[in-house]
Amino acid sequence: MTSGGKGNFQPDTDVHITFEDQQRINNFARHNAKFEDFKEELKNKKNELRNLEDAFDELELMDDTEQIPFMIGEVFIIQDLENTQKSLAEQKEKILAEIAAIEKKSADLSEVMVSLKTKLYAKFGNHINLEPDEE
């Protein structure tokens, strides 16, 4: 005798997870975590770039004869305006290169994730959610 109530749970037997499927899911999760790390790193680098640009703008208002403290690592050195502007320009180029590298890595990772998503959604349909949670 079967009862038709809340306690009668019937799992969906049409979806079988193979070892290969589990590897794809795990691979997607690792890539997604790395992708989120890249997004955070990119945000930090863009903030750093904006701060450098602000500092460069502030230097435009200074007198050529002023000595400017410039931080290298954990130490401040005193430089003239021209050398400080040169140092800021070098740092800006370095950060722009780092941003480009992070964006390239993110794009490559995104391609892999799209491929994995396509395969996983093709097999599992709405039984799997690979979309990021909205914060």
C-alpha positions as CSV (number, residue, x, y, z in Angstrom):
1,M,0.0,0.0,0.0
2,T,1.5,3.4,-1.0
3,S,0.5,6.6,0.5
4,G,0.5,9.8,-1.5
5,G,1.8,12.3,1.0
6,K,4.7,14.6,1.8
7,G,6.8,11.7,3.1
8,N,6.8,10.0,-0.3
9,F,10.0,11.3,-1.9
10,Q,10.9,10.1,-5.4
11,P,14.4,11.1,-6.5
12,D,14.9,11.9,-10.1
13,T,16.4,8.7,-11.5
14,D,17.1,10.1,-15.0
15,V,20.2,12.0,-13.9
16,H,23.3,9.9,-13.3
17,I,26.5,11.5,-12.4
18,T,29.6,9.7,-13.8
19,F,33.1,10.2,-12.6
20,E,33.8,12.3,-15.7
21,D,30.8,14.5,-14.8
22,Q,32.1,15.0,-11.3
23,Q,35.5,15.9,-12.7
24,R,33.9,18.5,-14.9
25,I,31.9,19.9,-12.0
26,N,35.1,20.1,-9.8
27,N,37.1,21.6,-12.7
28,F,34.4,24.3,-13.2
29,A,34.4,25.1,-9.5
30,R,38.2,25.5,-9.4
31,H,38.1,27.7,-12.5
32,N,35.2,29.7,-11.1
33,A,37.1,30.4,-7.8
34,K,40.2,31.4,-9.7
35,F,38.0,33.7,-12.0
36,E,36.6,35.4,-8.9
37,D,40.2,35.9,-7.6
38,F,41.1,37.5,-10.9
39,K,38.1,39.8,-10.7
40,E,39.2,41.0,-7.2
41,E,42.8,41.4,-8.3
42,L,41.7,43.4,-11.3
43,K,39.6,45.6,-9.1
44,N,42.5,46.3,-6.8
45,K,44.9,47.0,-9.7
46,K,42.4,49.5,-11.3
47,N,42.1,51.2,-7.9
48,E,45.9,51.4,-7.7
49,L,46.0,52.8,-11.2
50,R,43.4,55.4,-10.4
51,N,45.5,56.4,-7.3
52,L,48.6,56.8,-9.4
53,E,46.7,59.0,-11.9
54,D,45.4,61.1,-9.1
55,A,49.0,61.5,-7.7
56,F,50.3,62.4,-11.2
57,D,47.5,65.1,-11.5
58,E,48.5,66.5,-8.0
59,L,52.1,66.7,-9.1
60,E,51.1,69.0,-12.0
61,L,50.2,71.6,-9.4
62,M,53.6,71.5,-7.7
63,D,56.6,73.7,-8.1
64,D,59.6,72.3,-10.0
65,T,61.9,73.0,-7.1
66,E,60.0,71.1,-4.5
67,Q,61.3,67.8,-3.1
68,I,58.7,65.1,-3.0
69,P,58.7,62.0,-0.8
70,F,58.2,58.9,-3.0
71,M,57.5,55.5,-1.5
72,I,59.4,52.5,-2.9
73,G,58.5,49.3,-1.1
74,E,58.3,50.3,2.6
75,V,60.8,53.3,2.3
76,F,60.3,56.9,1.3
77,I,62.9,58.6,-0.8
78,I,63.0,62.3,-1.6
79,Q,63.0,63.1,-5.3
80,D,62.6,66.2,-7.4
81,L,59.4,66.7,-9.5
82,E,60.8,65.3,-12.8
83,N,62.1,62.1,-11.2
84,T,58.9,61.6,-9.3
85,Q,56.8,62.0,-12.5
86,K,59.1,59.6,-14.2
87,S,58.8,57.0,-11.4
88,L,55.0,57.4,-11.4
89,A,54.9,56.9,-15.2
90,E,57.0,53.7,-14.8
91,Q,54.7,52.4,-12.1
92,K,51.6,53.2,-14.3
93,E,53.1,51.2,-17.2
94,K,53.8,48.3,-14.9
95,I,50.3,48.3,-13.6
96,L,48.8,48.6,-17.1
97,A,50.8,45.5,-18.1
98,E,49.6,43.6,-15.0
99,I,46.0,44.6,-15.8
100,A,46.3,43.4,-19.3
101,A,47.8,40.1,-18.1
102,I,45.0,39.6,-15.6
103,E,42.4,40.4,-18.3
104,K,44.0,37.9,-20.7
105,K,44.0,35.2,-18.0
106,S,40.4,35.9,-17.1
107,A,39.3,35.7,-20.8
108,D,41.1,32.4,-21.2
109,L,39.5,31.0,-18.0
110,S,36.1,32.3,-19.1
111,E,36.4,30.4,-22.4
112,V,37.1,27.1,-20.5
113,M,34.3,27.8,-18.1
114,V,31.8,28.4,-21.0
115,S,32.8,25.1,-22.6
116,L,32.4,23.2,-19.3
117,K,29.0,25.0,-18.7
118,T,27.8,24.0,-22.1
119,K,28.6,20.3,-21.5
120,L,27.2,20.3,-18.0
121,Y,24.0,22.1,-18.8
122,A,23.6,19.8,-21.8
123,K,23.6,16.8,-19.6
124,F,21.9,18.0,-16.4
125,G,19.7,20.9,-17.7
126,N,18.0,22.7,-14.8
127,H,19.3,20.1,-12.3
128,I,22.5,22.0,-12.0
129,N,23.2,25.7,-11.3
130,L,26.5,27.1,-12.4
131,E,25.6,30.7,-12.3
132,P,27.1,33.0,-9.7
133,D,24.9,34.0,-6.8
134,E,23.8,37.7,-6.9
135,E,25.2,39.6,-3.9
